Amino acid sequence: MSTWPKLSEVRALLRMQPEPTEDQILSTAVAAAVDYGVRRLGGSFVLQPDGVTLVWVYNYPTDTTTLPDLAHEACLLHAARLYRRRDSLDGTIAWGDGIMRVGGGDPDVERAYNALGPWSFA
């Protein structure tokens, strides 16, 4: 079991050195990836002691220490992808003589969350 990734872990994955300006941008990407992971892994309603009020409680809130390792890895990859995505604001990357479209999501991240997340039927 683990916690949600920290800035230093994502920085290490990206092979970056600490740098204040980049760390601000990277921190935003980490926060967004953690927020996505918290929501993606779902939660449930918990009846409060008053016997009337239901409160939504996430399965893995941002301060969890029981996060599955697969979710930690998915969030780490997602944060790195969000950080690198700033190099292709319009969804394309150009090199050499060509332009390539960048996909909207990372299939590895989605497969990991699908393996862990709540089942939903439509």
N, C-alpha and C positions, 0 to 999 in steps of 0.2 A: 504494500500500500504506500501511497505517496501523497504529495500536496500538488496544487497547481504550480506550473513552472514559474520561476522567478526570472527577473531581467537578466541576471548573470548567466543562467542556463541557456537562454535564447541567444545571448551575446556569444557564448562559447560555441553553440551550434553553428552560428554564422561566421565564426572565426574572426570576431571583431574585438578590438581593444576598447576599454572605457573611453568615452568621448561625450561630454555633456550635451551637445546639440543632437547627436545621433541617439543618445540614451533617452532623450525626451520623446523622440519619434518612436523608438523601439518600445518604450514603456506604454505608449498608446496602443501599439500593436499587441503587446502582451495582455493588456487589460481587455481589449476587444476579444481576443482569443479565449481568455478565461471566461468572460461574460457569455460568449457563444457556447462554450463547453458546459457551463452551469445550466443554461437553459436547455441545451441539447440533451443532457442526461436526465432532465425532468425532475419531477417531485411529486408530492401528494398533498392532499388537504388533511390537516390535523385539527381535530376538535379541541377547542380550548376548554379550560376548566369550568367556564361558565355554562357549558353544555349546549350553547347556541352558536357560537362563533366558530367558523371554519377559517383557518389560515393556511395559505399555500406555503409549503416548506420544501425547498430544493433538496434533492438527494445528496448533492455534493456542493454545498455553498462555497464561496470564495475562501473561507478559512478552514476548509476540511483538511483532515490529516488521514483520511481513509480513501483517498482517490485511487481507483485502480491504475496500475502502471500503464495500461494501454491508453487510458484517457490522458494521462500525463504526457505520453509520447505524442498523441494526436494534437493536444493543445500546443505543445512545443513546436511541432511542424507547422501548425496553423499560424502561430505568432510569427515565425520566420517567414512564412509565405506572405502574410499581410505586410510585413516590413519591406520585403523585396517588391511587393506589388506597387509601391510608390514609384518605381522606375518605369511603370507602364500604366500611367493614369487612364489612358483611353483603351486599355485592354490589348495593346499590341506591343511587340518588341521588334525593332529593326536591327538587322546586322547584315553586313555584306551587301548583296544586291536584293535582299528580300525582307519581307515583313511577315511576322507570325502572330497569330491571335493567341492570347493567353486565356486559358480556360477559367471559368468562373469559380471553380472550387478544386480542392485537392482530393482525388479519389481515395487516397490512402487515409486521409483524415476522416472522410465520410464513412469508409468501411470500418474504421476503428470505433467511431461513435455508434454506428449501426449495430455493431457487435455488443456494445455495452448499454445502449440507450433503451428507453421503454419502447415496447412494440405499439404500433398504432395501426388501426384498420380503418380504411375509408370505404 
